[in-house]
Amino acid sequence: MRSIILAAAFALAAPATAFAHGPTPQKVEEKVEIKAEPAKVWALVKDFGGIKAWHPDVEKVEAKGTDRTLTVKGGAVLEEGQDESDDASMTLGYRLSNEGVDAFPVSSYSATIVVKAAGGGSEVTWQGRGYRLDTSNEPPEGKDDASAVKALSDFFKAGLEGLKKKAEGQG
């Protein structure tokens, strides 16, 4: 009984920061409607090493098997590994393999792109889950949750717009 009382007293007396924990995963989801057959859109998406053909922020790609290295605007080099490519469900899943870099304020992420038939064309959903670049309890601005969400959201949006242009024959 005494140990329970001592534990409760310690818990009440300890500062809140003593119980702080690291980051929680941040979720991002973006969608786009594309006026193109799902098979055509899926052919672009499933080519894991071919992302430069449709993503305007990707400056360089080096692909080998199920791994790729992207150099993106701003200079970040992202090493990614493909986890899933399913033709039946038109789903591509991948994850960041290297540690985050300052030019892309996310320490790790996993993402999925899904192509579905919709409205006589396609709907593409790109969703991801990631952690901020600074995983300490008090991250500085630019390496915090908001920065990680913005970076992933901006990257996904730009990619979806580029995919739309490419699939619709505009780019």
Buried (B, 14 or more C-beta within 10 A) or exposed (E): EEEEEEEEEEEEEEEEEEEEEEBEBBEBEBBBBBEBBBEBBBBBBBBBBBBBBBBBBBBEBEBEEBBBBBBBEEEBBBBBBBEEBEEEEBBBBBBBEEEBBEBBBBBBBBBBBBBBEEEEBBBBBBBBBBBBBBEEEEBEEEBBBEBBBBBBBEBBBBBBBBBBBBBBEEE
